[in-house]
Amino acid sequence: MHTPSRTPRRIGALAALALAGVTLLTACGSADPLDDGGGSTEGASETIVVGSQAYYSNEIVAELYAQALEAGGFTVDRQLQIGQREVYMPELEAGKIDVFPEYTGNLLQYFDADTTATTSDDVYAALAEALPEGLRVLDQSEASDQDSYVVTSEFAKQHNLTEIGDLAGVDGLLLGGNSELETRPYGPVGLKEAYGVDVSFTPIEDSGGPLTVKALRDGQVQLVDLYSADPVFAEGDLVVLKDPKGLFLASHVVPVVSDRVTDEAAEIINRVSAALTAEDLQQLGAQSVNDEAPAAKIAGQWLKEQGLAG
């Protein structure tokens, strides 16, 4: 593997995702960690449940929210690393999670695959309208960690690639990514409709992690979906293809919250969003990937530096 230091963090995420899948299969019993079995105790309504995807960057942002809320006097129940959108969104809609870091463009397409919004403000406004009853978005952050189509620099040079449409003249393309990518609006169907690009698809279930990067570098696939804030781009051998037609919508970090989140709690979370920049997000991710620091430690240090926690 090209970067061994990435392995423990991402493999841990894979293990957590696998465990989340088992949990869902047994959700009809009492094994669901988000099911209180009807046995709510006095004061439970004051506890804010914060969740995260099975992805290291998302977990860090969830910890930012959680620790800031705790610094503000709230009790927080963490339900982290609980899967991808198809897994956790039903839990959000059911009211089992109160705060979740999301991404505006991707979440909008989850609820409205035919949306015509593309700019940051338009996507945010459309998302606010598209969310189901009981959920709302707080302020979006400047920080963005959106999907992007990536090739190796060698492959880009070989085929003279600078943007996604340039792939239309390349035969035998194999796209790798999480299995959900195959049916998402920006997956194989979107590539064909927007850019005339034909691809085959193979699942690589590590959310753009080391397995995905290794498959790309080894030539097992020619195209992958990676998040734009991934520290791997600093290594210089991967190229993000430009997306002039907006196949990927503007996608900023945004908290999705339930009606149980009070104005006071929302204000605390909004302060975190206002302080978080795109550069911050990449640096926080690098601490996880390169230094193998735990999300709680990374988040705590950043909050202290920003004066958002003691």
Stockholm file with secondary structure:
# STOCKHOLM 1.0

chainA/1-310         MHTPSRTPRRIGALAALALAGVTLLTACGSADPLDDGGGSTEGASETIVVGSQAYYSNEIVAELYAQALEAGGFTVDRQLQIGQREVYMPELEAGKIDVFPEYTGNLLQYFDADTTATTSDDVYAALAEALPEGLRVLDQSEASDQDSYVVTSEFAKQHNLTEIGDLAGVDGLLLGGNSELETRPYGPVGLKEAYGVDVSFTPIEDSGGPLTVKALRDGQVQLVDLYSADPVFAEGDLVVLKDPKGLFLASHVVPVVSDRVTDEAAEIINRVSAALTAEDLQQLGAQSVNDEAPAAKIAGQWLKEQGLAG
#=GR chainA/1-310 SS CCCGGGHHHHHHHHHHHHHHHHHHHTTTTTTCTTCCTTCCCTTGGGEEEEECCSSHHHHHHHHHHHHHHHHTTCEEEEECSCCCHHHHHHHHHTTSCSEEEEEHHHHHHHHCTTCCCCSHHHHHHHHHHHSCTTEEECCCCSCBCCEEEEEEHHHHHHHTCSBGGGGGGCSSCEEEECGGGGGSTTSHHHHHHHHCCCCEEEECCSTTSHHHHHHHHTTSCSEEEEETTCGGGGGSCEEECBCTTCSSCCCBEEEEEETTSCHHHHHHHHHHHHHCCHHHHHHHHHHHHTTCCCHHHHHHHHHHHTTSCC
#=GC SS_cons         CCCGGGHHHHHHHHHHHHHHHHHHHTTTTTTCTTCCTTCCCTTGGGEEEEECCSSHHHHHHHHHHHHHHHHTTCEEEEECSCCCHHHHHHHHHTTSCSEEEEEHHHHHHHHCTTCCCCSHHHHHHHHHHHSCTTEEECCCCSCBCCEEEEEEHHHHHHHTCSBGGGGGGCSSCEEEECGGGGGSTTSHHHHHHHHCCCCEEEECCSTTSHHHHHHHHTTSCSEEEEETTCGGGGGSCEEECBCTTCSSCCCBEEEEEETTSCHHHHHHHHHHHHHCCHHHHHHHHHHHHTTCCCHHHHHHHHHHHTTSCC
//
